């Protein structure tokens, strides 16, 4: 049998290469664009809190540690996660449940109330604050076991919630004790939420609690030397 040599012309070689290239492109599955693999980012929107207080969670899960509270009517910026059930806060670290976010303010008014008390050998000091819609009403009273006149006054102000915690700014006011006028100066109270305590403390409290002789988490109380004190905790949701 004779062996026949086939020689391809240049034009035939070019045609064959084109056919092979076409076959390869048609049989290789198309790779999705890189941006399709990444979920589309949602822009942060402004919302109003519709619950008496909404928990800020460390992770987008109900079982995750609570790292703060948002009172009713607080304005926050947040963006939804992929499933839309949880939202990530834009200006505050943490996540919130989307059910209690609304683009419009809720009609039914609610509020969050925090309370703190200090018990001395000869007197009791009580503080509480009601928060909603960015506003706060703060009350302070002190009663004595002896003849000294008790006092009570109310201050109004505003609050904000950010990386520094819950910051309450109070306006000055005047009050009367035993017929004499006194002035409560403008002041700022900064509170930090502690998951273990289920409440708020100031920087001064944090140092004292570490040296406490006894801590009762059920009654929000710690004791040291000749007095006991509660940290700021939720007492009422209206």
Secondary structure, DSSP 8 states (H G I E B T S, - for coil): ---------HHHHHHHHHHHHHHHHHHS-----HHHHS------EEEEE-SSEEEEESSSSTTS-EEEEEETT-EEEEEE-TTSSEEEESSSSSEEEGGGEESS--SS---EEEEEEEE-SSEEEEEEEEEETTEEEEEEEEEESSSS--EEEEEEEEEEEETTEEEEEE--EEEEETTEEEEE--EEEEEEEETTTTEEE-HHHHHHHHT-SEEETTTTEEEETTEEEE-BEEEEE-
